[in-house]
Amino acid sequence: MTKIVGMALAMCLATGVAFGGNASEPVGEPTLELPTLRSLGVWWAVKGDDNGNAKMTLAYRKAGTEAWQAGPDVWRVEKGKHLAGKKGDESSAVVPEGATLFAGSALMLEPATKYELKLTLVDPDGGGVEKILTQSTIAEPAEPSGMKTVHVVPGDGGGSGTEADPYKGLKAAMAAAGPGTIVLMHKGTYDGPFEFKKSGEPGKPIIFRGAGDGEALIDGKCPPDKRQGAAVDIVGLHDIWFEGISIANTYNCIKAHGAQNIVCRRVHMHDCVCGFFASVNKPAVMKNFFIVDNLIEGNRPFPSHSEDWDKPEARGVWVGGLGHVVAYNRVRHMKDGIDTAEVVPCAAIDFHNNEVSECIDDGTEMDGSERNTRCFLNRYTNTLTGVSFQPIYGGPCYVFKNVCYNFRTLATKLNNQPSGSIIVHNTFVHMGNLWQVATPAPLWKSYSRNNIFIGTRGPAVMFDPKCTGCDFDFDGFGGWDGPRFMKFNGNFATPEEVKKNGTIERNLILLDPAKVFLSGLLPPTVNSNYDGKTAVGHGTLDLQQYDPTKIDVRLKPDGGAVGVGEKLAGYGDAPNTPAYLGAIAPGEEMPHYGPREEKK
């Protein structure tokens, strides 16, 4: 039937007949986003459908196989919330006036694998089409064949670059190295800062790699009270890799505005304000960063006073642009852990399998996301808030299968009028109100399913803003108390009242915090050193500091979170997985968080 509808549509277009009113008509061809290791994204504009009942589905399969797997439905972006793009403009999706943007991702895919994506537009009022696209996920970057190796040791110039007569100093090595060169950095301190002047070429990067004979440290030479500049400046460059070195004593360890095809792998960044910083899409649109297996350590104290929060915007990783992978990193003692940058464009970016802790503001910010940004399989411990969405420009912004434990205030910072947040299968556990949004700014079309929200006091749901088009349901709540269960476009005294008269969470699940987790994990407790009098504000003085590696949120089979919720397709679960709440499926092992063991 779908193919017949598609043929009919094609004939209408060929004869110049246009759909109008409630019937749907795709605008041109769907556009594939830049691929990542685990995700493939797409967007497509649709005209007509004035009554808004058209639906677009996404299915995928490995090329050469027969069975299709269902992905999440393609997100219908709220009109007026996406950023307006122009033909030939990489900044955002091009959507004609009056048309609707549909955007979505196939998730939890295998790296370096070719997939077919099937988009199906269905409208009961007429119009519809099926389209199959082919795209491959990326592989982890591997050293190309035919690379030339030169050697460098700390110094002030000279040398020929051989192992017996290495270059003396990184400036001498940089001057001599060109595309297709590995600069093997031997142990010692390389006094910076360094502004890199040369790019590599596609397939011929310039690789700065630790030699493995001891720490090779690029020293930004900034004292603790005067952090400024960047130890490594690669603004506007491309095809440069950093591997197995250390960078320290600076404001930004690596500054990469307008850069492309950058690899940062197994780098220890410390004694800095920001680790990897790239928030300006000039002189080019930032693309294809691969930031993995790094250790990034700031100096922000934890627990912290409010005045600590008010200092510079310390971020472990802070990137805008397109097509980035930020995965398997360990970030601690920053203001924020890993953030998107509020620049245009900001799409097709994956944050996954990161271990983030002791951050005095957000575990992760997805702020400024346009569409097909994805945050999954991360663990955030000891933070002020969990995940920030302020704002999202239409989405979808997928946040799923994350663990947030011992945050002080908000599980989800849905401030500054976001639209397009998809919050699925996460586990949030902290002291305080279970799920709160504390802002007068309205909240627009967003979606939640199968999350666990565990707290210690107050209402289960406490939303101050007016919420429009929000579909929140099948979430689990434990640890609430007091005279009000929910504030959401009105007040509801009890769970029973919500189920009968609420506009959201009519299928909510009540949980006992003491019975949910197989490990016996309980909500955090107040810091024993907190005097109860010192002002907290944006501080975290009242928080204990927990070991992230001990935060095990696997579900107890009879703990109330298994066999409930809504079965969801497309988020990585096997077809026979029972319905469940939270970040870890029943019987599943904990994901790997943080740097992986290096293969020899």
Disulfide bonds with the S-S distance in Angstrom:
none
